[in-house]
């Protein structure tokens, strides 16, 4: 499901069962992340799928990439794999106005 930047941020803030998933590359990840995100690069193909299989399907996933395209694709894959709730950040990280953390 696509959510606007504002909807995504406010829903995430109120969600006690939330996981933030960053599907960008490691280089993009190193430029800064949404605090609390976990990295799973969609370009890793089967490796991306393996990592998804390790995740708890009962959680609510807030998924983002740079512009919203890869994360929309990731949400679609997750839905096919049985994840009930995967929310795509429309406009992606490049339009994110919330807090940004640096990777340590």
FENKA-V807035 format. One record per residue. RES is the residue in one letter. PSI is psi in degrees with one decimal (NA if undefined). Layout:
res: {RES RES}
psi: {PSI PSI}
//
This chain:
res: {X X X X X X X X X X X X X X X X X X X X X X X X X X X X X X X X X X X X X X X X X X X X X X X X X X X X X X X X X X X X X X X X X X X X X X X X X X X X X X X X X X X X X X X X X X X X X X X X X X X X X X X X}
psi: {131.7 132.5 143.6 165.1 -45.8 -44.9 -45.2 -48.8 -43.9 -37.0 -41.6 -44.4 -35.2 -4.8 115.3 -4.2 30.4 144.8 130.6 125.3 121.2 119.0 20.7 179.7 166.2 -35.9 -43.1 -42.5 -41.6 -14.9 -8.4 149.6 165.6 127.5 133.9 -2.2 152.1 146.7 132.3 95.4 116.0 -24.9 -7.8 0.5 -115.5 -33.3 -36.5 -45.1 -45.7 -43.7 -38.1 -39.5 -22.5 -11.6 155.3 113.7 -13.8 -6.7 165.1 122.0 127.7 109.0 135.1 158.1 -154.1 -45.9 -9.7 -11.5 -52.7 -37.2 -33.3 -41.8 -43.1 -42.8 -40.1 -44.7 -44.1 -40.8 -43.9 -29.3 -0.6 9.3 128.9 -41.5 111.2 119.7 124.3 133.0 106.3 134.0 -14.6 -169.3 -31.4 -17.9 5.1 128.9 0.4 -166.0 144.6 135.0 151.8 150.3 128.5 NA}
//
